[in-house]
Amino acid sequence: MNIQHVILGLLSFEPLTGYDMKKLMQKSPLIYWSGNNSQIYKALAALESDGLVTVEIEHDSASPTKKRYSLSDRGRIELITSSKSFPELPELKKPFLLQLTFGQGLSRQEFEHLLNQYEGELRGVLLTINDQSFPKSQTKLESVINNLTLDNIRQFYEAELSWVQRVRQEALPLAEIKDHAKKQPINTLEYAITDKDGQSYLTVTAGQIHTEQDGLALVSACAENGTNMLMLPSACLSEEFLLLSTGLAQMILQKIGNYNIKTVAVYAVNKTSGRFKDFLLEANQGQSFKACDNFKDAENWLLGGNLR
């Protein structure tokens, strides 16, 4: 299996631009290529040269010129031939197992912190696995196979979460408690779920965001409560978060954004100044984060409405 096979597969659903493919690759838990521009466009050039894809130039006065790629008849035959090749066994590639195996000198506090981080990442991935991970299926067979594929991936991460709990129960108590070990910050965030108009979102009700671990805790809380929408009242934004030089805000918002969690902060952008204001104004241009100066506008945007 190579990236050219993946591109042919994506084009079998519908014609796509290189940018469309990049978004699908980054969003799909099944595709393990990074989907960067050099990978995609190099592969597309080779496929076009071999006559496996065709390209249509789209001109639009309001946007840059686009190349939209389609699967040719020859490309469809190549895709079927590749799909009939002898199946490859899955590769066992779990860096965390090596990290755990070689980390037997960690204190119990450090061990537990490591498990918390890994669990947060697993829950974040589970949150992103949904029926939008593939282009819309055209046939009943494609739809069923896509659903089974997503179930396979979901079951893997759920099993990994169960295994983490075994590590907590069986191995963690055996780790040495070291008084001199650097204490990891204790997460004190508290949450509440709000249901409105058939949707739900999670709100931080107590505690402040001080560390990257708090960002993972937010991801885990969203996953555990079955929502990908998050409300951050101004009271939960710590001084470290609001100080741009710490890099905490950038790190947390990137972490949350990686897991497709739509986030709104109730924070008056116009009442702040300097580099943090510039950062918020830039972040506001995206679709996954918004800072609003009042709760009503924040909730309205979070639930899909328009700002007044």
C-alpha positions as CSV (number, residue, x, y, z in Angstrom):
1,M,0.0,0.0,0.0
2,N,1.4,3.4,-0.9
3,I,0.1,7.0,-1.1
4,Q,-0.7,6.7,-4.8
5,H,-3.1,3.8,-4.0
6,V,-4.7,6.0,-1.3
7,I,-5.2,8.9,-3.7
8,L,-6.8,6.6,-6.3
9,G,-9.0,5.3,-3.6
10,L,-10.1,8.8,-2.6
11,L,-10.8,9.8,-6.2
12,S,-13.0,6.7,-6.6
13,F,-15.5,8.5,-4.4
14,E,-15.5,11.8,-6.2
15,P,-13.2,14.3,-8.0
16,L,-11.0,16.2,-5.6
17,T,-8.4,19.0,-5.5
18,G,-5.0,18.5,-3.8
19,Y,-6.2,20.6,-0.9
20,D,-9.4,18.4,-0.5
21,M,-7.2,15.3,-0.4
22,K,-4.9,16.9,2.3
23,K,-7.9,17.6,4.5
24,L,-9.3,14.1,4.1
25,M,-5.9,12.5,4.9
26,Q,-5.5,14.6,8.0
27,K,-9.0,13.9,9.2
28,S,-9.2,10.2,8.5
29,P,-7.8,7.9,11.3
30,L,-7.4,5.2,8.6
31,I,-4.8,7.0,6.5
32,Y,-1.4,7.2,8.1
33,W,0.4,9.4,5.6
34,S,0.8,13.0,6.8
35,G,-0.8,14.4,3.7
36,N,1.6,17.2,3.3
37,N,1.7,19.1,0.0
38,S,5.0,17.6,-1.3
39,Q,3.7,14.1,-0.8
40,I,0.3,14.7,-2.5
41,Y,1.4,16.8,-5.4
42,K,4.4,14.6,-6.2
43,A,2.1,11.6,-6.3
44,L,-0.5,13.4,-8.3
45,A,2.1,14.4,-10.9
46,A,3.2,10.8,-11.3
47,L,-0.4,9.5,-11.5
48,E,-1.2,12.1,-14.2
49,S,1.9,11.2,-16.1
50,D,0.9,7.5,-16.1
51,G,-2.6,8.4,-17.3
52,L,-4.2,7.1,-14.1
53,V,-5.9,10.5,-13.2
54,T,-7.2,13.4,-15.3
55,V,-7.1,17.0,-14.3
56,E,-9.5,19.9,-14.9
57,I,-8.5,23.5,-14.4
58,E,-11.1,25.5,-12.6
59,H,-11.0,29.3,-13.0
60,D,-12.8,31.6,-10.6
61,S,-12.4,35.3,-10.4
62,A,-13.1,35.3,-6.7
63,S,-10.5,32.6,-5.8
64,P,-7.2,31.1,-7.0
65,T,-7.1,28.7,-9.9
66,K,-7.7,25.1,-8.9
67,K,-6.8,21.7,-10.3
68,R,-9.5,19.2,-9.7
69,Y,-8.4,15.6,-10.3
70,S,-10.6,12.6,-11.4
71,L,-10.0,8.9,-11.7
72,S,-9.5,7.8,-15.3
73,D,-10.7,4.4,-16.6
74,R,-7.1,3.2,-16.5
75,G,-6.8,4.5,-12.9
76,R,-9.9,2.6,-11.9
77,I,-8.4,-0.6,-13.3
78,E,-5.2,0.1,-11.4
79,L,-7.1,0.7,-8.2
80,I,-9.0,-2.6,-8.5
81,T,-5.7,-4.5,-9.3
82,S,-4.0,-3.0,-6.3
83,S,-6.9,-3.8,-4.1
84,K,-6.8,-7.5,-5.2
85,S,-3.1,-7.9,-4.1
86,F,-2.2,-10.2,-1.2
87,P,-3.3,-8.5,2.1
88,E,-0.6,-7.1,4.3
89,L,-0.6,-7.9,8.0
90,P,-1.0,-4.9,10.3
91,E,2.3,-3.4,11.6
92,L,2.8,-3.4,15.3
93,K,4.2,0.0,15.9
94,K,3.5,1.3,19.4
95,P,6.1,3.8,20.5
96,F,4.4,4.1,23.9
97,L,5.2,0.4,24.6
98,L,8.9,1.2,24.2
99,Q,8.6,4.3,26.2
100,L,7.0,2.3,29.0
101,T,9.4,-0.6,28.8
102,F,12.5,1.6,29.0
103,G,11.0,3.9,31.6
104,Q,11.2,1.6,34.6
105,G,13.2,4.2,36.5
106,L,10.3,6.6,36.5
107,S,8.8,7.5,39.9
108,R,5.1,6.6,40.5
109,Q,4.2,10.2,40.1
110,E,6.0,10.4,36.7
111,F,4.6,7.1,35.7
112,E,1.0,8.2,36.4
113,H,1.5,11.5,34.6
114,L,2.7,9.6,31.5
115,L,-0.4,7.4,31.6
116,N,-2.6,10.4,32.0
117,Q,-1.1,12.0,28.9
118,Y,-1.4,8.8,26.8
119,E,-5.0,8.3,27.9
120,G,-5.8,11.9,27.0
121,E,-4.4,11.4,23.5
122,L,-6.4,8.2,23.0
123,R,-9.7,9.8,24.0
124,G,-8.9,12.7,21.7
125,V,-8.5,10.3,18.7
126,L,-11.7,8.5,19.6
127,L,-13.5,11.9,19.6
128,T,-12.4,12.5,15.9
129,I,-13.6,9.1,14.6
130,N,-16.9,9.7,13.0
131,D,-18.7,9.2,9.7
132,Q,-17.1,12.3,8.2
133,S,-13.7,10.5,8.1
134,F,-14.4,9.4,4.5
135,P,-16.1,11.0,1.4
136,K,-19.8,10.2,1.2
137,S,-20.4,6.7,0.0
138,Q,-22.2,6.1,-3.3
139,T,-23.4,2.5,-2.7
140,K,-24.8,0.4,0.2
141,L,-21.7,-1.8,0.1
142,E,-19.3,1.2,0.3
143,S,-21.3,2.6,3.3
144,V,-21.2,-0.7,5.2
145,I,-17.5,-1.2,4.6
146,N,-16.7,2.3,5.7
147,N,-18.8,1.8,8.9
148,L,-17.0,-1.5,9.6
149,T,-13.6,0.1,9.0
150,L,-14.4,2.9,11.5
151,D,-15.6,0.3,14.0
152,N,-12.3,-1.6,13.6
153,I,-10.3,1.6,14.3
154,R,-12.6,2.6,17.2
155,Q,-12.3,-0.8,18.8
156,F,-8.5,-0.6,18.7
157,Y,-8.5,2.7,20.6
158,E,-11.1,1.5,23.1
159,A,-9.1,-1.7,23.7
160,E,-6.0,0.5,24.2
161,L,-7.9,2.5,26.9
162,S,-8.9,-0.7,28.6
163,W,-5.3,-1.8,28.6
164,V,-4.2,1.6,30.1
165,Q,-6.6,0.9,33.0
166,R,-4.9,-2.5,33.5
167,V,-1.5,-0.8,33.6
168,R,-2.9,1.6,36.3
169,Q,-4.2,-1.3,38.4
170,E,-1.3,-3.9,38.0
171,A,1.9,-1.9,37.3
172,L,1.4,1.6,38.7
173,P,1.2,0.4,42.4
174,L,4.6,-1.3,42.0
175,A,6.4,1.9,40.9
176,E,8.5,3.6,43.6
177,I,7.3,6.7,45.2
178,K,10.1,9.3,45.3
179,D,9.8,12.2,47.6
180,H,12.4,14.2,45.6
181,A,10.6,13.7,42.3
182,K,9.2,16.8,40.7
183,K,5.6,16.9,41.5
184,Q,3.3,17.0,38.5
185,P,0.6,19.7,38.5
186,I,-2.7,18.3,39.7
187,N,-5.6,18.9,37.4
188,T,-8.5,20.7,39.3
189,L,-10.7,21.5,36.4
190,E,-14.4,20.8,36.8
191,Y,-17.0,20.6,34.1
192,A,-20.7,20.6,33.3
193,I,-22.7,19.5,30.3
194,T,-25.3,21.8,28.8
195,D,-28.0,20.4,26.5
196,K,-29.7,22.8,24.2
197,D,-31.6,22.6,20.9
198,G,-30.6,18.9,20.5
199,Q,-26.9,19.6,21.0
200,S,-24.6,19.5,24.0
201,Y,-21.5,21.3,25.0
202,L,-19.0,21.1,27.9
203,T,-18.3,24.1,30.1
204,V,-15.4,24.5,32.5
205,T,-17.1,25.5,35.8
206,A,-14.1,25.5,38.2
207,G,-10.4,25.6,38.1
208,Q,-8.0,27.2,35.6
209,I,-5.9,26.1,32.6
210,H,-2.3,26.1,33.8
211,T,-0.6,23.3,31.8
212,E,-0.6,21.2,28.7
213,Q,-2.0,18.4,30.8
214,D,-5.1,20.6,31.4
215,G,-5.5,20.7,27.6
216,L,-5.5,16.9,27.5
217,A,-8.0,16.9,30.4
218,L,-10.3,19.0,28.3
219,V,-10.0,16.6,25.4
220,S,-10.7,13.7,27.6
221,A,-13.7,15.4,29.2
222,C,-15.3,16.1,25.8
223,A,-14.7,12.5,24.7
224,E,-16.2,11.1,27.9
225,N,-19.3,13.2,27.6
226,G,-19.8,12.6,23.9
227,T,-19.4,16.2,22.6
228,N,-16.9,18.1,20.5
229,M,-18.0,21.5,21.6
230,L,-16.3,23.4,24.5
231,M,-17.0,26.6,26.4
232,L,-14.2,28.4,28.2
233,P,-15.4,31.1,30.6
234,S,-12.9,33.9,31.2
235,A,-12.5,32.7,34.9
236,C,-10.8,29.5,33.7
237,L,-8.1,31.3,31.7
238,S,-5.1,31.5,33.9
239,E,-2.4,34.2,33.9
240,E,-0.1,31.7,32.1
241,F,-2.8,31.2,29.4
242,L,-3.2,34.9,28.9
243,L,0.5,35.6,28.7
244,L,1.5,34.9,25.1
245,S,5.2,34.4,25.9
246,T,4.5,31.2,27.8
247,G,3.1,29.6,24.6
248,L,0.4,27.9,26.7
249,A,-2.6,29.3,24.8
250,Q,-1.1,28.4,21.4
251,M,-0.3,24.9,22.7
252,I,-3.8,24.3,24.2
253,L,-5.8,25.6,21.3
254,Q,-3.7,23.6,18.8
255,K,-4.2,20.5,20.9
256,I,-7.9,21.0,21.1
257,G,-8.1,21.9,17.4
258,N,-6.2,18.7,16.4
259,Y,-9.1,16.7,17.8
260,N,-11.8,18.8,16.0
261,I,-13.2,20.3,19.2
262,K,-15.1,23.5,18.5
263,T,-14.1,25.9,21.2
264,V,-15.3,29.3,22.3
265,A,-13.8,31.5,25.0
266,V,-15.9,34.1,26.8
267,Y,-13.3,36.8,26.7
268,A,-13.5,40.5,25.6
269,V,-10.9,40.7,22.8
270,N,-11.3,44.5,22.4
271,K,-10.6,45.0,26.1
272,T,-7.2,43.4,25.9
273,S,-4.1,44.7,24.0
274,G,-0.7,43.8,22.7
275,R,0.4,40.5,21.3
276,F,-2.3,38.5,23.0
277,K,-5.0,40.6,21.3
278,D,-3.3,40.1,17.9
279,F,-3.2,36.3,18.6
280,L,-6.9,36.2,19.5
281,L,-7.9,38.2,16.4
282,E,-5.9,35.8,14.2
283,A,-7.3,32.8,15.9
284,N,-10.9,34.2,15.5
285,Q,-10.4,33.9,11.7
286,G,-10.6,30.1,11.9
287,Q,-13.7,27.9,12.2
288,S,-12.7,25.9,15.3
289,F,-12.1,28.7,17.8
290,K,-13.8,32.0,18.6
291,A,-13.5,34.5,21.5
292,C,-16.7,36.4,22.3
293,D,-17.2,39.1,24.8
294,N,-20.5,37.7,26.2
295,F,-22.0,34.3,27.0
296,K,-25.0,34.7,24.6
297,D,-22.9,35.3,21.5
298,A,-20.5,32.6,22.6
299,E,-23.2,30.0,23.0
300,N,-24.9,31.1,19.7
301,W,-21.7,30.6,17.7
302,L,-20.9,27.3,19.4
303,L,-24.3,25.9,18.5
304,G,-23.9,26.9,14.9
305,G,-25.6,30.3,14.9
306,N,-24.3,33.6,13.6
307,L,-22.8,36.4,15.8
308,R,-24.8,39.5,16.1
